[in-house]
C-alpha cells in the first residue's frame, strides 16, 4: 500500500536484494491527509488513501458491512496530475498511484452472472460524465498496434465486483469518442476529454438501489487558470469529441452499406448501380478517414483526413491548463464545417440514393440493403 518510491540508496538496495534501509522520519500531512515516510537512503514513500482508513474505523465499518453494497467517500483529486508509470511486478518496490480518483466500495456478495453493477460519474449539474460496469463492452477489434502498446489493457474499464472491498480508479476522463475496428490515427486518439476542476458525484447502483458520494477535482495549485478558462477548454474539447464521434460513426455506416453492396456487384441487372453507389460512399469515407492507413507510420506517406485532424486538435486544446486560443477555435470551425459538409453528403446518399437503389433491388426481387 506504500507508494511513490523515489530513487537513492533504497533503489540500489532493492536491486541487490539487500535489507531495506531503516525509516528515519515519519510525517503526517494534515491538509492532504497523507502519511509520508522518509528513509536513510534519501527516498520517501507515501501511504495510499489514508482517508479511507477513517471510514474503516470500528464505529463506521460494521454498519457498512451489513449493507448489500457500500460506497465510500472518495478522496479529492488534482486536475492535471497524472499517476506515475506502472512499475513491472518483477521489481520488489512499491507501485505508483494511478492517476485519477480512487473509488472504494464494498459488496456483501459477488453478483450473479449477467447481473449488472454500475458506477457512474456525474458533474455538478447531475449530467453523466462516464459510466462503468462489470459487463464487458463490445470488442471494437484491433486498432493501431503501436498505440495499443501504450494504452491500458482491454477490460481495464471493467468494474471489479468481488465480495468484500473493491477498488476502482476514474481517470478523470469523459466517455471516449466512437471508434471503429482497425482505426489508426497519427498524433490523435479517441480518448474522452479530461474533466475540468469542480464538484463531482460518484453513484453506485447495485440491485436497483443507488447511493452517492461527492468529491472535488481541485485545480493544479501550480497554475493560475481561471474557472471560466477551464470551462471554455472543456466546452471545446467536448465539441471536438462529439464531432469526432459523428465522423467515425459515419465511417461505420458507410462500411456497413459497402459490405452489403459488394454482393450486388455480381448481379447483372443492378451491378452498375451498386458500383456507382459504392463509389459515392467511398468518396465520403475517404474524406472522413485515411483508408490507406495500415500501420502507425503510414501517415507519413498518406495525409491524415478529417477525423484525425479533429482528434489531433482535441489533443492540442487539452495540452495545457489554459483556455483555447483563437486559432484553435478557428481551426475547429473550419474542420467542423468540412465534416458537416461530408456528413450532409452521406445523409443525402442514405436518404436518396440508397432508397432508389433498394427500389431497383426490390424490382429485381433481390433482398435490399439495410443500414442500422
C-alpha positions as CSV (number, residue, x, y, z in Angstrom):
1,X,0.0,0.0,0.0
2,X,3.0,2.3,0.2
3,X,3.7,4.2,-3.0
4,X,5.8,6.9,-4.6
5,X,9.3,5.4,-4.4
6,X,12.0,8.0,-5.1
7,X,15.4,6.6,-6.1
8,X,18.5,6.8,-3.9
9,X,20.3,4.1,-1.9
10,X,17.0,2.3,-1.3
11,X,16.7,1.6,-5.0
12,X,20.2,0.1,-5.0
13,X,19.4,-2.0,-2.0
14,X,16.3,-3.4,-3.7
15,X,18.3,-4.2,-6.9
16,X,20.9,-6.1,-4.8
17,X,18.2,-7.7,-2.6
18,X,19.8,-6.1,0.4
19,X,17.9,-5.3,3.6
20,X,15.7,-2.3,3.4
21,X,17.3,0.9,4.7
22,X,15.6,1.9,8.0
23,X,13.0,4.6,8.3
24,X,14.5,7.8,9.7
25,X,11.4,10.1,9.7
26,X,7.6,10.0,9.7
27,X,5.3,12.9,9.0
28,X,1.6,13.3,8.6
29,X,0.5,15.9,6.0
30,X,-2.8,17.3,7.6
31,X,-4.1,19.1,4.5
32,X,-3.6,16.2,2.2
33,X,-4.2,13.6,4.9
34,X,-1.1,11.6,3.8
35,X,1.4,9.7,5.8
36,X,4.9,10.3,4.5
37,X,7.9,8.1,5.3
38,X,11.5,9.1,4.9
39,X,14.4,6.6,4.8
40,X,18.1,6.9,5.2
41,X,18.7,6.4,1.5
42,X,17.2,9.8,0.6
43,X,14.0,8.1,-0.6
44,X,10.4,8.7,0.5
45,X,7.1,6.8,0.5
46,X,3.5,7.9,0.8
47,X,0.7,5.8,2.1
48,X,-2.2,5.5,-0.3
49,X,-5.7,6.7,0.5
50,X,-5.4,7.4,4.2
51,X,-8.9,9.0,4.3
52,X,-10.3,5.5,3.6
53,X,-8.9,4.3,6.9
54,X,-11.1,6.7,8.8
55,X,-14.1,5.2,7.1
56,X,-12.9,1.7,8.1
57,X,-12.8,2.5,11.8
58,X,-14.5,0.3,14.3
59,X,-17.5,2.7,14.5
60,X,-18.1,3.0,10.8
61,X,-17.2,-0.4,9.4
62,X,-19.8,-2.8,10.9
63,X,-22.8,-0.9,9.5
64,X,-21.2,-0.7,6.1
65,X,-20.5,-4.5,6.1
66,X,-24.2,-5.2,6.8
67,X,-25.3,-3.4,3.7
68,X,-25.5,-5.3,0.3
69,X,-23.2,-2.6,-1.0
70,X,-21.5,0.4,0.4
71,X,-19.8,3.3,-1.4
72,X,-17.1,5.0,0.5
73,X,-16.2,8.7,0.3
74,X,-13.5,9.2,-2.4
75,X,-10.5,11.3,-1.8
76,X,-10.3,14.6,-3.8
77,X,-8.0,14.6,-6.8
78,X,-5.9,17.3,-8.5
79,X,-6.5,18.2,-12.1
80,X,-3.5,17.7,-14.4
81,X,-1.6,15.4,-12.1
82,X,-1.2,12.0,-13.7
83,X,-0.1,8.8,-12.0
84,X,3.4,7.6,-12.3
85,X,4.4,4.9,-14.8
86,X,3.4,1.4,-14.0
87,X,6.3,-0.4,-12.4
88,X,6.8,-4.1,-13.5
89,X,5.6,-6.6,-10.9
90,X,9.0,-8.3,-11.0
91,X,10.5,-5.3,-9.3
92,X,10.3,-5.5,-5.5
93,X,9.2,-1.9,-5.0
94,X,6.0,0.0,-4.3
95,X,3.6,0.8,-7.1
96,X,3.0,4.4,-8.2
97,X,-0.6,5.6,-7.7
98,X,-2.9,5.5,-10.7
99,X,-3.8,9.0,-12.0
100,X,-7.4,10.0,-11.1
101,X,-10.0,9.5,-8.3
102,X,-9.7,6.3,-6.3
103,X,-13.1,4.9,-5.5
104,X,-13.7,2.2,-3.0
105,X,-16.9,0.2,-2.5
106,X,-17.8,-3.0,-0.6
107,X,-20.1,-5.7,-1.8
108,X,-21.7,-8.3,0.6
109,X,-21.6,-10.9,-2.2
110,X,-20.4,-11.3,-5.7
111,X,-23.2,-10.6,-8.2
112,X,-24.9,-13.3,-10.1
113,X,-24.0,-14.0,-13.7
114,X,-25.2,-11.2,-16.0
115,X,-26.3,-9.0,-13.0
116,X,-25.0,-5.5,-13.8
117,X,-23.4,-3.3,-11.2
118,X,-22.8,0.3,-12.4
119,X,-20.6,3.1,-11.3
120,X,-21.5,6.5,-12.8
121,X,-19.6,9.8,-12.5
122,X,-21.8,12.9,-12.6
123,X,-20.9,16.5,-12.9
124,X,-22.1,19.4,-10.7
125,X,-25.3,19.7,-12.8
126,X,-26.0,16.0,-12.4
127,X,-25.1,15.2,-16.0
128,X,-23.5,11.9,-16.8
129,X,-19.7,12.1,-17.4
130,X,-18.9,8.5,-17.7
131,X,-20.4,5.1,-16.8
132,X,-18.5,2.0,-15.8
133,X,-20.0,-1.5,-15.5
134,X,-19.0,-5.1,-14.7
135,X,-20.4,-6.1,-18.1
136,X,-17.8,-6.4,-20.8
137,X,-18.0,-3.7,-23.6
138,X,-18.3,-4.8,-27.2
139,X,-14.9,-5.5,-28.7
140,X,-14.2,-3.0,-31.4
141,X,-11.5,-5.0,-33.0
142,X,-7.7,-4.3,-33.3
143,X,-6.5,-0.7,-33.7
144,X,-3.1,0.7,-34.2
145,X,-0.7,-1.8,-32.5
146,X,1.8,1.0,-31.8
147,X,-0.9,2.9,-29.9
148,X,-2.4,-0.1,-28.2
149,X,1.1,-0.8,-26.6
150,X,0.8,2.3,-24.5
151,X,-2.9,2.1,-23.7
152,X,-4.5,0.3,-20.7
153,X,-5.1,-3.4,-21.4
154,X,-8.5,-4.3,-22.7
155,X,-11.0,-4.8,-19.9
156,X,-9.3,-2.1,-17.7
157,X,-12.5,-0.2,-17.6
158,X,-14.5,-3.2,-16.4
159,X,-15.8,-2.7,-12.9
160,X,-14.4,-5.1,-10.3
161,X,-17.3,-6.8,-8.3
162,X,-15.7,-9.2,-5.9
163,X,-17.3,-9.9,-2.5
164,X,-15.6,-7.5,0.1
165,X,-13.7,-4.3,-0.6
166,X,-13.3,-3.3,-4.3
167,X,-11.1,-0.5,-5.7
168,X,-11.5,1.3,-9.0
169,X,-9.9,4.5,-10.4
170,X,-11.8,7.0,-12.5
171,X,-9.1,8.5,-14.8
172,X,-10.9,11.9,-14.9
173,X,-12.0,11.4,-18.5
174,X,-15.4,11.7,-20.1
175,X,-16.7,9.0,-22.4
176,X,-14.5,8.3,-25.4
177,X,-15.4,9.2,-28.9
178,X,-16.9,6.5,-31.1
179,X,-14.3,4.1,-32.5
180,X,-14.4,1.6,-35.4
181,X,-12.4,-1.6,-36.0
182,X,-8.9,-1.0,-37.4
183,X,-8.9,2.7,-36.7
184,X,-5.4,4.2,-37.0
185,X,-4.6,7.8,-36.2
186,X,-1.5,9.9,-36.2
187,X,-1.0,12.2,-33.1
188,X,-4.6,11.8,-32.0
189,X,-6.8,9.5,-30.1
190,X,-10.5,8.8,-29.2
191,X,-9.9,9.4,-25.5
192,X,-12.6,11.4,-23.8
193,X,-11.8,14.9,-22.6
194,X,-10.3,15.4,-19.1
195,X,-12.9,16.7,-16.6
196,X,-12.4,20.3,-15.5
197,X,-11.9,21.2,-11.8
198,X,-15.1,21.2,-9.9
199,X,-17.6,19.1,-7.8
200,X,-18.4,15.6,-9.0
201,X,-20.6,12.8,-7.7
202,X,-19.9,9.0,-7.8
203,X,-23.1,6.9,-8.0
204,X,-23.0,3.2,-7.3
205,X,-26.1,1.1,-8.4
206,X,-26.5,-2.4,-7.1
207,X,-29.7,-4.4,-7.5
208,X,-31.6,-1.3,-8.5
209,X,-30.5,0.6,-5.4
210,X,-28.2,3.6,-5.8
211,X,-26.0,5.5,-3.3
212,X,-23.8,8.6,-4.0
213,X,-20.7,10.2,-2.6
214,X,-19.4,13.7,-3.7
215,X,-15.8,14.7,-4.2
216,X,-13.8,17.5,-5.7
217,X,-11.3,17.7,-8.6
218,X,-9.1,20.6,-7.5
219,X,-7.2,22.8,-9.9
220,X,-3.5,22.3,-10.1
221,X,-2.0,24.7,-7.5
222,X,0.9,25.4,-9.7
223,X,-1.2,27.2,-12.3
224,X,-3.5,30.2,-12.1
225,X,-6.1,29.2,-14.7
226,X,-9.5,30.8,-14.1
227,X,-12.7,28.7,-13.8
228,X,-14.0,30.3,-17.0
229,X,-10.9,29.2,-18.9
230,X,-11.3,25.6,-17.7
231,X,-15.0,25.8,-18.8
232,X,-14.1,27.1,-22.2
233,X,-11.5,24.4,-22.7
234,X,-14.0,21.7,-21.5
235,X,-16.7,23.0,-23.9
236,X,-14.4,22.9,-27.0
237,X,-12.9,19.5,-26.1
238,X,-16.5,18.1,-25.8
239,X,-17.4,19.6,-29.1
240,X,-14.4,18.0,-30.7
241,X,-15.2,14.7,-29.1
242,X,-18.8,14.8,-30.3
243,X,-17.8,15.8,-33.9
244,X,-15.2,13.0,-33.9
245,X,-17.8,10.6,-32.8
246,X,-20.2,11.7,-35.6
247,X,-17.5,11.3,-38.2
248,X,-16.4,7.9,-37.0
249,X,-20.0,6.7,-36.8
250,X,-20.4,7.8,-40.4
251,X,-17.5,5.6,-41.4
252,X,-19.1,2.7,-39.6
253,X,-22.4,3.2,-41.6
254,X,-20.6,3.6,-44.9
255,X,-18.7,0.4,-44.4
256,X,-21.8,-1.5,-43.4
257,X,-23.5,-0.3,-46.6
258,X,-20.4,-1.0,-48.8
259,X,-20.2,-4.5,-47.4
260,X,-23.7,-5.3,-48.4
261,X,-23.4,-3.6,-51.8
262,X,-20.4,-5.8,-52.6
263,X,-22.7,-8.8,-53.1
264,X,-24.8,-7.0,-55.7
265,X,-21.9,-6.2,-57.9
266,X,-22.3,-9.7,-59.4
267,X,-25.9,-9.2,-60.3
268,X,-26.2,-8.3,-63.9
269,X,-29.3,-6.3,-63.5
270,X,-28.1,-4.0,-60.8
271,X,-24.3,-4.3,-60.7
272,X,-23.7,-0.9,-62.4
273,X,-26.0,0.9,-59.9
274,X,-24.3,-1.0,-57.0
275,X,-20.8,0.1,-58.2
276,X,-21.9,3.7,-58.7
277,X,-23.4,3.9,-55.1
278,X,-20.3,2.2,-53.7
279,X,-18.1,4.8,-55.4
280,X,-20.1,7.7,-54.0
281,X,-19.9,6.2,-50.5
282,X,-16.2,5.6,-50.8
283,X,-15.6,9.3,-51.7
284,X,-17.2,10.4,-48.5
285,X,-15.4,7.8,-46.4
286,X,-12.0,8.8,-47.9
287,X,-12.7,12.4,-47.0
288,X,-13.5,11.4,-43.4
289,X,-10.7,8.8,-42.8
290,X,-7.4,7.9,-44.5
291,X,-8.4,4.4,-45.7
292,X,-4.8,3.7,-46.8
293,X,-3.5,3.5,-43.2
294,X,-2.5,0.0,-42.3
295,X,0.2,0.9,-39.7
296,X,1.0,3.8,-37.5
297,X,3.7,5.4,-39.7
298,X,1.7,5.1,-42.9
299,X,0.5,8.6,-42.2
300,X,4.0,9.8,-43.3
301,X,3.1,8.7,-46.8
302,X,-0.7,9.2,-46.8
303,X,-2.0,12.5,-45.4
304,X,-4.5,12.3,-42.4
305,X,-8.1,13.2,-43.0
306,X,-10.9,14.9,-41.1
307,X,-11.3,12.5,-38.1
308,X,-7.6,12.5,-37.4
309,X,-7.4,16.3,-37.7
310,X,-10.3,16.6,-35.1
311,X,-8.5,14.2,-32.8
312,X,-5.2,16.0,-33.1
313,X,-6.8,19.3,-32.4
314,X,-8.5,17.9,-29.3
315,X,-5.1,16.9,-28.0
316,X,-3.7,20.4,-28.7
317,X,-6.7,22.0,-26.9
318,X,-6.1,19.8,-23.8
319,X,-2.3,20.1,-23.8
320,X,-2.2,22.7,-21.1
321,X,-4.5,24.2,-18.4
322,X,-5.4,27.2,-20.5
323,X,-8.4,28.4,-22.4
324,X,-8.5,27.5,-26.1
325,X,-6.7,30.0,-28.3
326,X,-8.5,32.0,-31.0
327,X,-6.6,30.0,-33.6
328,X,-7.8,26.7,-32.1
329,X,-11.4,27.9,-32.2
330,X,-10.9,28.9,-35.9
331,X,-9.4,25.6,-36.8
332,X,-12.3,23.8,-35.1
333,X,-14.9,25.9,-37.0
334,X,-13.1,25.0,-40.3
335,X,-12.9,21.3,-39.5
336,X,-16.5,21.2,-38.3
337,X,-17.7,22.9,-41.5
338,X,-15.8,20.4,-43.7
339,X,-17.1,17.5,-41.6
340,X,-20.7,18.7,-41.7
341,X,-20.5,19.0,-45.5
342,X,-19.4,15.4,-45.8
343,X,-22.0,14.2,-43.3
344,X,-24.6,16.0,-45.3
345,X,-23.4,14.2,-48.5
346,X,-23.8,10.9,-46.6
347,X,-27.3,11.9,-45.4
348,X,-28.4,12.5,-49.0
349,X,-26.9,9.2,-50.1
350,X,-28.6,7.3,-47.3
351,X,-32.0,9.1,-47.7
352,X,-32.0,9.5,-51.5
353,X,-29.6,7.2,-53.5
354,X,-29.9,4.2,-51.2
355,X,-33.7,4.0,-51.2
356,X,-33.6,4.5,-55.0
357,X,-31.1,1.6,-55.3
358,X,-33.2,-0.6,-53.0
359,X,-36.2,0.0,-55.2
360,X,-34.2,-1.4,-58.1
361,X,-33.3,-4.3,-55.9
362,X,-36.9,-5.0,-55.0
363,X,-38.0,-4.7,-58.6
364,X,-35.4,-7.3,-59.4
365,X,-36.8,-9.4,-56.5
366,X,-33.4,-9.3,-54.6
367,X,-33.1,-8.6,-50.8
368,X,-32.4,-4.9,-50.1
369,X,-29.6,-3.1,-48.3
370,X,-30.4,-2.2,-44.7
371,X,-28.1,0.1,-42.6
372,X,-28.9,0.3,-38.9
